[in-house]
Amino acid sequence: MNQVDVTIIGGGPCGLFAAFYAGLRGMSARIIDSLPELGGQLTALYPEKYVYDVAGFPKVLAKDLAKGFIEQGLQFGAELVLEDTASELVRVGEGYEIRTLAGKMLPTKTLVISAGAGAFQPTKIGIPREDEFHESGVYYGVRDKSRFKGKRLAIVGGGDSAFDWCMNLEDIAGSISLIHRRDVFRAHEESVSKVKNSSVNMKLWYAVKELHGNGVLSGVTLEHTQTKETERLDCDAVIVNIGFKSSLGPIKTWGLEIEKNQIRVNQNYETNLPGVFAIGDVCTFPGKLKLIATGAGEAATAVCFAKTMIDPAAKLFPGHSSEMDLGAPDPAHSTE
């Protein structure tokens, strides 16, 4: 395939904004993602969830936010390689060749890794019959809120996802019980306060030990984590929000400096490999914040430094988009 100026690994919000900014800078771009659709976790894990911490949106559904990122990211014609995984990175001349599991060989001048947490799988409770009830009573995400209309829900977890779903589903579900093995939470204080003052039944110091039902879920057995006493809770669905197991996969073999499953970068988001940048949740540096809002800034910065590597005469800062004609890409360089 043709060589592009920048290849972006990961089609989530940060990767899509990197593709947009590359187009703004007159750079050809290619996005590689192992998922069948763009949007990253916004579309794969919680499309029906509201996101509150993106600049300019008091609140926005994840699927709608993803739609905006996709429309923005593809407007300059970035190439897409979906349902394929970047497996090898080979230095070729001044650039690289990315080889995929499907056998594609994709030449690129620079690379921006925006792989989020990497390949991820939900953490299971680890109890009998859990796989039997998967998608027929046990769920690890919510892709369609209407599925839970009028249902008796048990939401397991003590982090932001568990509390967010309590708030998002309160007006839809028949009832909600929040099950958490202690009384300390990882969620934002405001979310905890809202749920405590809602109709949600908080079952603290409990863990799910058994699932009951014939074909579909009818209830669970809860065990008190301190007294070991048990009780039955009748419910139609259990939503498990106890985290994800993630891995960088083949990226770990590329010779990058890895720290706790994240790629170390400098202030320009450059890795230890020349012309290879990392942004978003996949990268780490002092003071790192894992937010879509900050990730977008990382994307723009990394792309601008990639631009100056390809064309040393180009300006690092292209100016504000309000001063540009987006119908005409950024010239190769500016003489100002």
N, C-alpha and C positions, 0 to 999 in steps of 0.2 A: 504494500500500500504506500501511498505518498507520504513523504516526510512532512510533519506539521511543526509549527513553532513551539507549541506546548501541548503535552498530553496530560490530562487530568484524570487521576485515578480516584473514582468515587463521584457518584451523581447525586449527592445530597445537597443541602443548601449552600455550603461553602464551595463545593466543586462547581455547582451551577453558577454561582456568582463569579468564580474565577473564569469560567468560560465566557460570561458576559464581559468581564473586564478585559479579557484577552481580545475579544472582538472590538471593544472600544479602542484598544491600542493597535488595531490593525494586524493582529496576530491570528494565524490559523490555529484551530484548537480541535482536540479529539478527547472525548470522555469515554472512559472504560468503567463499567460497573457490572458486578456479578448478578445483580438483581434484574428482573425483567422490565422494570419500570423505574423512571427517575424519581427523585424526591427523598431517597434515603429513608431514615427512620420515620420521617413525617408521613410517608405513604405506607411503609412496610409495617409499622408497629402501632401508630396511634393517629390514623387519619381523621377520626371523629373527635379528637381531643382539642381543646382550646389552648393556644399558646399566647402568653401574656407579656413576654419580655422581648418582643421584637420592636425596634424603634418604628414609630408611626402607626402602630396597631394597638389600640387599647386591649383588644383580644381578637384572635383570628383562628378559625379552624385549621388544623394542621394540613388537611388536604387542600384547602384554599390557598394557604401560604405556599405549599409545594407547587401548586398550579402557577402561581405568580413567579416563583423562582425558575420554573421550567420555561415559561414563556420568555422571561428576561434572558435566561442563559442561552437559549437556542436562537435568539433573533439574528445573530451574525453567522449562522450556518455551521456551528460546531458539529463535527462528525460524531456519531454514536456507535459504540461497541457495547451492546448490552448482553446479559446472560453469558458473560465470559470473564475469566479471571486473569489478571496480569501475573504470570508465574516467574518469568525471568527478566532481568535487566542486564543488558550487555552494552558495554561501551563501544561505540562505532565512530571513529573519527572524532569530530568535535561534539557529537551528540550521542544518542542512545538508540538501541532497538529493544522494544518491549515484546516479549514472546508470551502468548497466552495459552491457557490450557486447551483451547480449541485449535491451536496450531497456527494462529495468526502471528505475523511478524510486522510490528508497527514502529516505523522509524520516527524519531522525534528529536528536536533540538534541545528542549528542556522538558522538565517533568515537575508537576505539582501533585503531591500525594495528599488527597483529601478523603481518606478511607474511613473516617469516623472512628469507631471503636474496632474496626476491622470486621471480619466475619463474626456474627453474633448468634447465639442461641439462648433462649430463655432458660433461666434456672428453674428446675422443677422442685416441687415439694419433696419428692422422693418417698412416696408412699404407695402401697399396693393399689392396683386398678387405675392409677393416674393416666396411663396411656390409653386404657380402655375408654375412659370418658373424655378424651381429648376431642374438643369441638362438639361434644354432646353433653356438656356440663362443666368441663374444665377448660379455661381459656387463659392464654398468656398475653393477650392484647385485645383491643376492641377496634375492629374495623367497621362495624355497623352497630350503632347504638340501638337501633330499633329492635334488634334481636333480644334485648333485655327489657322490653316494654312490659310492665306489670309483673316482672319476675322477682322472686326472692333471691337477692344476691348476697354472696359472701365474698368480700374482697380481702385478699391476704397480702400483708405488707405494711411497712411503716415509713416508706419513703414518699417522694413527691408523686410518683405515678399512682400509688395506692390512694393517696389523699385527693389527687386530681380527679380520679375516676369516681370517688365518693361524691365529689361536688358535681361532676358532669352528668352523673346518672341518677342523682337524687330525685329529679322531677320526672324521670322516665320509669325507673324500677318501682316495683310494688313496695319493697323494703330493702335496706342495705345493712349488713353487719360487717364492720371492719375488724379483722382478726389479726392481732399482732402479739408476738411472744413476749413483749415487755411493755413498759409504759414510757419509753424514750423513743423519739421519732427522728428520722433523718429529713423529714419534709420541712418546707419553709414554715416559720412560726405562724404566719397569717393563715396558711392553709389548715394547719392544725387547729387554730382557733375557730375557723369557720365550720370545720367538721364537728368539733366538740359541741358547737351551738346549733347543730342541724338535727335532723331526724335520724341520723345514722346511729345504729347501735354499736358502741365500741366494746368489743370483746378483747380486753387487754390481758396479757399473761396467758394467752391460749395459743395452741398450735393445732393444725388439722392433722389428725392421725388416721382417719378412715373415711372412705367415700362409700355412699350407699345408693342403690338404685338398680333397676333392671333395664338396661339399654340406655336410659337417660337418668341423670342425677336426681335424687330425691332428698338428699341430706348428707351431712358430714358428722363425724364424731370429733369433738374438740377435747384436747387434754390440757389441763392447767399446768403450765411449765414449772410451777413451784410445788403445788400439792399433789400433782399427778392424778387428780380427780378428773373424771370424764363426764361429758354431757353431749347430747345430740342437738344439732341445729338443723332444722328443716330448711332446705334451700333448693333452688332450681339451677343455680349456676355458681361456680367459683371462679373468680378472676384472680390469677396469681401474679403478683407484682413484687417479686423478691430479687430482681436483678437479672443480669444477662452475663453469660460467659462469652468472652470475645477473644479473638486471636488475629494477629496481623497476617497469619498464613505465610505464603511464599515471600512476602515483603521482608520477613525476618532474615532471609538468606541473601539479601542484596548488598550487604556490607555497610548498612546504615548503623549509626550509633543509636542503640535502643536502650530506653530506661523505663522499666516497669510497663512494658508493652506499648510504649509510646516512642516516637522518633524525636531525638534531640535536635533542636534548631537554634540558630543565632537570632539576633535582632532583626535580620532581614528574612527570616523564615527559611534560610538556607540550611540544608543538612551538611554532613561531612563530605558528601559527593558533589562535585562541581555540576552546577546546572540542575540540581535536584532540590526541590523545595517541599516542605510539609506544612499543612495548615489545618485548622479545626481541631477536633477532638483527638486526632491521631498524633499531634505534635505536643512537645512539652518544652517549657522554658520558664525561668523564674517569673512569678507573677501571673502564670497562665490562668485564664478564666474560660471555662467550657460553655460558651454561649453562642447562639447563632449570630447575635449582634456583633460580638468581637470577632467571630470567625469570618464574617464578611470583610472586615477591615484587614484581617490577615490575608485573605484571598487577593484583595486589590494590591496590597503591598508586595506579595510574592510575585504576582504577575508583572508588576512594574519593574522589579529587579530582574526578572527573566527577560523582559523586553530590552533592558540595557545590556544584558549579556549577549543577546543576539545582535543588537545594534548599539554599539558603544556611543554613537552620536545621538541617540535618542534621549530625550529628557526623562528623568525619573518620574516627575509629576506631570501628567498630561494636561492639567487644568481641570476646571469643574465641568461636569457634563452639561450644566445649564448654559454653558458658553459654546457648546459643540453642536454640530449638525450630526445627529446619530445616524442619518442616512448615509453619511460619508465617514468611513473608518479613519482612525488616527493615521496621519502620514507616517512614513517609515521613520522620520526623525524631524525635529524642529531646529531651525537655525537661530531661534530667538535666544 
